[in-house]
Amino acid sequence: MQTEDGTGKGGGEAGASRCRRFEGKVALITGGASGIGLATAGRLLEEGAAVVIADLDSEAAQAAAAELKDRGLPDVAARRCDVTRGAEVEALVAWILSEHERLDVLFNNAGIYEPGEVHEIDEEAWDRQIGVNLRSVYLVSHHVVPVMLEQGGGAIVNNASVAALVGDFKSAAYCTGKGGVGMLTRAMALDYAKRGIRVNAICCGEIDTPLFVRESYQIGLTPESYREILYEAHPVGRIGLPSEAAAAVAYLASDDASFLTGVLLPVDGGYSAV
Ligand SMILES: NC(=O)c1ccc[n+]([C@@H]2O[C@H](COP(=O)([O-])OP(=O)(O)OC[C@H]3O[C@@H](n4cnc5c(N)ncnc54)[C@H](O)[C@@H]3O)[C@@H](O)[C@H]2O)c1
């Protein structure tokens, strides 16, 4: 049964019976104003991290931070940043260092979905999806990795998708971008394995977020009717909750996963096991 409403909330009351794996650590979450990013912000805050939410949508980011503070999680800041623009990412990382003097966890989460077969997707739509879903993972990591190298380590989690593991219909640009994120995850994991930076990815099946709701209408369905179809596709018989994706991110970013790097972890209710 679904217990969340797609807003990215969840994970219980602030700090409720959570271990504090991120005490003293600083985390940057791109696309943190909504969905999986917002749920992960809540989870990492509950576990003791200072969290910076960076999002294209400044108003939503401010609202998300205010909501988290209302839940008793004060150590959160919201910054507007378009993760496709190098100068904005550079300024964001400089601001984090001026505020916190370190950066331990990067969750490359910002993403968009636009349906289409190759003959339907125009050049702008192709570039937009590859830009937000793949190039940004390079770009944000490009500015964050030097900080992690300097401080002796860190953990990066990329938000790929089951679309990095199996193909999907009418999603050519999305699958291409997420497939690239999967391979970038493995390549970065190898490059930094001996220098204290672990790089892993989550590969979610359908998660009940605002992106899912938009995706439903984009393909001509209501969220309710699309949910029914997706229940069939996910062996556990339901789609996922933002908090379930957030729990996987928290695990990969924590020292509990100290021997994991280069992993593409399905968080998909068995979708990719079929
Ligand atoms: N929801 C799913 O079913 C699902 C499944 C697999 C993977 N994912 C991936 O999870 C990630 C988060 O998805 P979600 O479902 O939480 O979506 P969402 O739409 O709820 O949140 C995405 C956030 O990214 C932000 N964003 C978009 N473009 C940006 C940019 N250029 N710069 C900065 N921020 C930007 C949006 O403003 C939004 O707040 C995406 O990468 C998505 O591809 C989602």
The ligand as an SDF file (V2000), in Angstrom:
LIG
                    3D

 44 48  0  0  0  0  0  0  0  0999 V2000
   10.3170    9.1900   -9.8530 N   0  0  0  0  0  0  0  0  0  0  0  0
   10.7510    8.1000  -10.4770 C   0  0  0  0  0  0  0  0  0  0  0  0
    9.9750    7.1880  -10.7730 O   0  0  0  0  0  0  0  0  0  0  0  0
   12.2030    7.9450  -10.8140 C   0  0  0  0  0  0  0  0  0  0  0  0
   12.6610    6.6900  -11.1980 C   0  0  0  0  0  0  0  0  0  0  0  0
   14.0070    6.5170  -11.5170 C   0  0  0  0  0  0  0  0  0  0  0  0
   14.8780    7.5960  -11.4450 C   0  0  0  0  0  0  0  0  0  0  0  0
   14.4040    8.8100  -11.0690 N   0  0  0  0  0  0  0  0  0  0  0  0
   15.3480    9.9170  -11.0220 C   0  0  0  0  0  0  0  0  0  0  0  0
   15.3260   10.4860   -9.7320 O   0  0  0  0  0  0  0  0  0  0  0  0
   15.7110   11.8670   -9.8100 C   0  0  0  0  0  0  0  0  0  0  0  0
   14.7100   12.6940   -9.0180 C   0  0  0  0  0  0  0  0  0  0  0  0
   13.4390   12.4710   -9.5960 O   0  0  0  0  0  0  0  0  0  0  0  0
   12.0810   12.8030   -8.8280 P   0  0  0  0  0  0  0  0  0  0  0  0
   11.1370   11.7580   -9.2460 O   0  0  0  0  0  0  0  0  0  0  0  0
   12.3330   13.0600   -7.4070 O   0  0  0  0  0  0  0  0  0  0  0  0
   11.6680   14.1500   -9.6160 O   0  0  0  0  0  0  0  0  0  0  0  0
   11.0890   15.5700   -9.1400 P   0  0  0  0  0  0  0  0  0  0  0  0
   10.6240   16.2150  -10.3870 O   0  0  0  0  0  0  0  0  0  0  0  0
   10.1580   15.3890   -8.0110 O   0  0  0  0  0  0  0  0  0  0  0  0
   12.4000   16.3210   -8.6100 O   0  0  0  0  0  0  0  0  0  0  0  0
   13.4290   16.6930   -9.4840 C   0  0  0  0  0  0  0  0  0  0  0  0
   14.0040   18.0250   -9.0180 C   0  0  0  0  0  0  0  0  0  0  0  0
   15.0980   18.3550   -9.9100 O   0  0  0  0  0  0  0  0  0  0  0  0
   15.0380   19.7560  -10.1310 C   0  0  0  0  0  0  0  0  0  0  0  0
   15.7300   20.0970  -11.3620 N   0  0  0  0  0  0  0  0  0  0  0  0
   15.3420   19.8570  -12.6430 C   0  0  0  0  0  0  0  0  0  0  0  0
   16.2280   20.3880  -13.5080 N   0  0  0  0  0  0  0  0  0  0  0  0
   17.2000   20.9730  -12.7530 C   0  0  0  0  0  0  0  0  0  0  0  0
   18.3860   21.6830  -13.0700 C   0  0  0  0  0  0  0  0  0  0  0  0
   18.7480   21.9510  -14.3490 N   0  0  0  0  0  0  0  0  0  0  0  0
   19.1510   22.1340  -12.0650 N   0  0  0  0  0  0  0  0  0  0  0  0
   18.7890   21.9250  -10.7630 C   0  0  0  0  0  0  0  0  0  0  0  0
   17.6830   21.2580  -10.4100 N   0  0  0  0  0  0  0  0  0  0  0  0
   16.8950   20.7900  -11.4040 C   0  0  0  0  0  0  0  0  0  0  0  0
   13.5420   20.0700  -10.1940 C   0  0  0  0  0  0  0  0  0  0  0  0
   13.2930   21.4570   -9.9910 O   0  0  0  0  0  0  0  0  0  0  0  0
   13.0010   19.1890   -9.0870 C   0  0  0  0  0  0  0  0  0  0  0  0
   12.9580   19.8610   -7.8370 O   0  0  0  0  0  0  0  0  0  0  0  0
   15.7770   12.1920  -11.3030 C   0  0  0  0  0  0  0  0  0  0  0  0
   17.1330   12.1450  -11.7170 O   0  0  0  0  0  0  0  0  0  0  0  0
   14.9940   11.0720  -11.9430 C   0  0  0  0  0  0  0  0  0  0  0  0
   15.3840   10.8220  -13.2650 O   0  0  0  0  0  0  0  0  0  0  0  0
   13.0910    9.0190  -10.7450 C   0  0  0  0  0  0  0  0  0  0  0  0
  1  2  1  0
  2  3  2  0
  2  4  1  0
  4  5  1  0
  4 44  2  0
  5  6  2  0
  6  7  1  0
  7  8  2  0
  8  9  1  0
  8 44  1  0
  9 10  1  0
  9 42  1  0
 10 11  1  0
 11 12  1  0
 11 40  1  0
 12 13  1  0
 13 14  1  0
 14 15  2  0
 14 16  1  0
 14 17  1  0
 17 18  1  0
 18 19  2  0
 18 20  1  0
 18 21  1  0
 21 22  1  0
 22 23  1  0
 23 24  1  0
 23 38  1  0
 24 25  1  0
 25 26  1  0
 25 36  1  0
 26 27  1  0
 26 35  1  0
 27 28  2  0
 28 29  1  0
 29 30  1  0
 29 35  2  0
 30 31  1  0
 30 32  2  0
 32 33  1  0
 33 34  2  0
 34 35  1  0
 36 37  1  0
 36 38  1  0
 38 39  1  0
 40 41  1  0
 40 42  1  0
 42 43  1  0
M  CHG  2   8   1  16  -1
M  END
$$$$
